Amino acid sequence: AMKLQSPQFQALFTPGLRSVAELFEKKNYELRIAGGAVRDLLSGMTPQDIDFATTATPAEMKELFTSAGVRLINNKGEKHGTITARLHEQNFEITTLRIDVVTDGRHAEVEFTTDWEKDAERRDLTINSMFLGLDGMLYDFFNGYEDLKKKKIRFVGKANERIQEDYLRILRYFRFYGRIAEEPGDHEPTTLQAIQENAKGLAGISGERIWVELKKILIGNHVNHLVRLMYELDIAQYIGLPLDGNLEEFDRVTKNTQNLCPKPMTVLTALFKVKDDVTNLDLRLKISKEEKNLGLFLVKHRQELTKAVGADPLKPYQDFIMDSREANTNSKIYELLKYQGEEHLLKEMQEWTVPSFPVSGHDLRKMGVSSGKEIGAALQQLREEWKKSGYHMDKEELLSCLKKL
């Protein structure tokens, strides 16, 4: 049996966790770390969230915490068996072991159990189905640790059954593949077959849930391979992607953006040929307004708005920002530069501060221009001159220019 004693594991033992462990031990309830946190710890990472699993029922946990004077945080997890307790400024989410009785591909009705293997059996992937005792002992019923070491992504038991319990697991498979697998294309044929046979099930999953997974896939590894797979396995149409997505452009843009930390939408837009593709995605996935606007912006400007030939390649982008009347145009331009793979220009652009136009109507009145109409026209002309100068002309130069005009 494997016993983990890494510094990341030791670091979890805060005063809060020690108190929780003590309460459970007193009552002889078993308490273990579950799921993703175990996977992270075994990979030598510090987990972001830690989920605990226990043999105690929700009622037993409530009794245990209440009698110890521990505050419970009211959350909606109780009918699924989850209790959240707050100790020493830290929340602990603890879930009773359970078996799925009936599932409809989206939600499950559960029954509580004290059998750790039965609970592991209803989890999605082997690498997510392990438990870790607070003494560091690993409980691994489905060879998850072996798979993790070999970087293999496999469903627990039969892929077909796991997917039919919750069709979103198809996208979770892709997400973890992009996070853990070394090479593209290292899938078990039976897994891909099960995914293809069940692809239609994704049609019944809410757009919001799909978008959460899809965004993580888009900024993970092997994204080009995984999105191609979504087309090959007939998944794309059920998750809002265009039927004839531009896979060549997608291939190019995923290479362009590789080390530039693009937003998910920046990568995804490469598939889109027309702005309706963005609208359709929004109808299916309910993306945010900002995401939608970024997609529309990139579809509209990715071809025409490119760097200038000559000494000042950034000028077209800077002019665009200066002429824009919208908020956050800068961040859209940054994403456009990532999309185009312009790493050096991106750095320069991020260091550039938008200069402010040095002349005001007040300056013109002092010079004797009195009518509002004339002031407006003069300001417009000076703005043009200022723009031509690369925004370098100062107030004096511009005003002397006005005398010539």
Backbone hydrogen bonds, N-H to C=O, Kabsch-Sander energy under -0.5 kcal/mol:
donor,donor_aa,acceptor,acceptor_aa,energy
4,L,136,G,-3.6
10,Q,6,S,-2.6
11,A,7,P,-2.2
12,L,9,F,-1.5
13,F,10,Q,-1.7
14,T,12,L,-2.5
18,R,14,T,-2.4
19,S,15,P,-2.1
20,V,16,G,-2.3
21,A,17,L,-2.8
22,E,18,R,-2.0
23,L,19,S,-2.2
24,F,20,V,-2.1
25,E,21,A,-2.4
26,K,22,E,-2.4
27,K,23,L,-1.1
28,N,25,E,-1.5
29,Y,24,F,-2.5
32,R,53,A,-2.6
33,I,132,L,-2.9
34,A,51,D,-2.9
35,G,130,M,-1.3
37,A,34,A,-1.0
38,V,35,G,-1.0
39,R,35,G,-1.6
40,D,36,G,-2.6
41,L,37,A,-2.5
42,L,38,V,-2.5
43,S,39,R,-1.2
44,G,41,L,-1.4
45,M,40,D,-3.0
51,D,34,A,-0.6
51,D,49,D,-0.5
52,F,93,E,-2.3
53,A,32,R,-3.0
54,T,95,T,-2.0
55,T,30,E,-1.4
61,M,57,T,-2.5
62,K,58,P,-2.6
63,E,59,A,-2.3
64,L,60,E,-2.5
65,F,61,M,-2.9
66,T,62,K,-3.0
67,S,63,E,-2.4
68,A,64,L,-0.8
69,G,66,T,-1.7
70,V,65,F,-2.9
71,R,86,R,-0.7
73,I,84,T,-3.1
74,N,72,L,-0.6
75,N,73,I,-0.6
78,E,75,N,-0.7
79,K,76,K,-0.5
80,H,77,G,-1.3
81,G,78,E,-1.6
82,T,77,G,-2.4
83,I,94,I,-2.9
84,T,73,I,-0.5
85,A,83,I,-0.6
85,A,92,F,-2.4
86,R,71,R,-2.7
87,L,85,A,-0.6
87,L,90,Q,-2.4
90,Q,87,L,-1.2
92,F,85,A,-3.0
93,E,50,I,-0.6
93,E,91,N,-0.5
94,I,83,I,-2.9
94,I,92,F,-0.7
95,T,52,F,-2.7
96,T,81,G,-2.3
97,L,54,T,-2.3
99,I,111,E,-2.9
101,V,99,I,-0.5
101,V,109,E,-3.4
102,V,109,E,-0.8
104,D,107,H,-1.8
105,G,165,E,-0.6
106,R,107,H,-0.5
109,E,102,V,-2.6
111,E,99,I,-2.3
113,T,97,L,-2.2
116,W,114,T,-0.8
119,D,115,D,-1.6
120,A,116,W,-2.2
121,E,117,E,-2.0
122,R,118,K,-0.7
122,R,119,D,-0.9
123,R,120,A,-1.5
126,T,154,R,-2.5
128,N,125,L,-1.7
129,S,126,T,-1.6
131,F,139,Y,-2.4
132,L,33,I,-2.4
133,G,137,M,-3.3
134,L,31,L,-0.6
136,G,133,G,-2.1
138,L,2,M,-2.3
139,Y,131,F,-3.0
140,D,138,L,-0.6
147,D,143,N,-2.2
148,L,144,G,-2.5
149,K,145,Y,-2.4
150,K,146,E,-2.3
151,K,147,D,-0.6
151,K,148,L,-0.6
152,K,147,D,-3.1
154,R,152,K,-0.7
156,V,124,D,-2.3
162,R,158,K,-2.2
163,I,159,A,-2.7
164,Q,160,N,-1.9
165,E,161,E,-1.1
166,D,162,R,-0.9
166,D,163,I,-0.7
167,Y,105,G,-1.8
169,R,166,D,-2.2
170,I,167,Y,-1.9
171,L,168,L,-0.9
172,R,168,L,-1.8
173,Y,169,R,-2.4
174,F,170,I,-1.6
175,R,171,L,-2.7
176,F,172,R,-2.7
177,Y,173,Y,-2.0
178,G,174,F,-2.5
179,R,175,R,-0.9
180,I,176,F,-2.5
181,A,176,F,-0.5
181,A,177,Y,-1.5
186,D,183,E,-0.8
187,H,185,G,-1.0
191,T,188,E,-0.9
192,L,188,E,-1.9
193,Q,189,P,-2.2
194,A,190,T,-2.2
195,I,191,T,-2.3
196,Q,192,L,-2.5
197,E,193,Q,-2.6
198,N,194,A,-1.3
199,A,195,I,-0.7
199,A,196,Q,-0.9
201,G,198,N,-1.9
202,L,199,A,-2.2
203,A,200,K,-1.9
204,G,201,G,-1.4
205,I,202,L,-1.7
210,I,206,S,-1.9
211,W,207,G,-2.8
212,V,208,E,-1.8
213,E,209,R,-1.5
214,L,210,I,-3.1
215,K,211,W,-2.4
216,K,212,V,-1.1
217,I,213,E,-2.0
218,L,214,L,-2.4
219,I,215,K,-1.0
220,G,217,I,-1.4
221,N,178,G,-1.8
223,V,220,G,-0.5
226,L,222,H,-2.6
227,V,223,V,-2.5
228,R,224,N,-1.9
229,L,225,H,-2.0
230,M,226,L,-1.7
231,Y,227,V,-1.4
232,E,228,R,-2.7
233,L,229,L,-3.0
234,D,231,Y,-1.3
235,I,230,M,-3.1
236,A,230,M,-1.7
238,Y,235,I,-1.9
239,I,235,I,-0.6
239,I,236,A,-1.5
240,G,237,Q,-0.6
241,L,236,A,-1.9
245,G,242,P,-1.2
246,N,271,L,-2.3
247,L,245,G,-1.6
250,F,246,N,-2.1
251,D,247,L,-2.1
252,R,248,E,-2.1
253,V,249,E,-2.9
254,T,250,F,-2.5
255,K,251,D,-1.4
256,N,252,R,-2.4
257,T,253,V,-2.5
258,Q,255,K,-0.9
260,L,257,T,-2.4
266,T,263,K,-0.9
267,V,263,K,-1.4
268,L,264,P,-2.4
269,T,265,M,-2.2
270,A,267,V,-1.2
271,L,268,L,-2.1
272,F,269,T,-1.4
277,D,274,V,-1.4
278,V,274,V,-0.6
278,V,275,K,-0.7
279,T,275,K,-1.8
280,N,276,D,-2.9
281,L,277,D,-1.8
282,D,278,V,-2.3
283,L,279,T,-2.3
284,R,280,N,-1.9
285,L,281,L,-3.2
286,K,282,D,-2.4
292,K,288,S,-2.5
293,N,289,K,-2.7
294,L,290,E,-2.1
295,G,291,E,-2.3
296,L,292,K,-2.5
297,F,293,N,-2.5
298,L,294,L,-2.5
299,V,295,G,-2.3
300,K,296,L,-2.0
301,H,297,F,-2.5
302,R,298,L,-2.2
305,L,301,H,-2.0
306,T,304,E,-1.6
308,A,313,P,-1.8
315,K,312,D,-1.8
317,Y,314,L,-0.8
318,Q,314,L,-2.3
319,D,315,K,-3.2
320,F,316,P,-1.9
321,I,317,Y,-2.1
322,M,318,Q,-2.6
323,D,319,D,-2.3
324,S,320,F,-1.1
329,T,326,E,-0.7
332,K,328,N,-1.2
333,I,329,T,-2.4
334,Y,330,N,-2.4
335,E,331,S,-1.9
336,L,332,K,-2.3
337,L,333,I,-2.5
338,K,334,Y,-2.0
339,Y,335,E,-2.8
340,Q,336,L,-2.2
341,G,338,K,-1.5
342,E,337,L,-2.7
343,E,341,G,-1.5
346,L,342,E,-2.3
347,K,343,E,-1.8
348,E,344,H,-2.2
349,M,345,L,-3.1
350,Q,346,L,-2.4
351,E,347,K,-1.1
351,E,348,E,-0.5
352,W,348,E,-0.8
352,W,349,M,-0.7
363,D,360,S,-0.5
364,L,360,S,-1.3
365,R,361,G,-2.2
366,K,362,H,-1.9
367,M,363,D,-1.0
368,G,365,R,-2.1
369,V,364,L,-2.3
370,S,368,G,-0.7
375,I,371,S,-2.4
376,G,372,G,-2.5
377,A,373,K,-2.2
378,A,374,E,-2.9
379,L,375,I,-2.8
380,Q,376,G,-2.1
381,Q,377,A,-2.1
382,L,378,A,-2.7
383,R,379,L,-2.5
384,E,380,Q,-1.8
385,E,381,Q,-2.1
386,W,382,L,-2.9
387,K,383,R,-2.6
388,K,384,E,-2.5
389,S,385,E,-1.7
390,G,387,K,-2.1
391,Y,386,W,-2.5
398,L,394,D,-2.4
399,L,395,K,-2.7
400,S,396,E,-2.4
401,C,397,E,-1.7
402,L,398,L,-1.7
403,K,399,L,-1.4
404,K,400,S,-1.4
405,L,401,C,-2.1
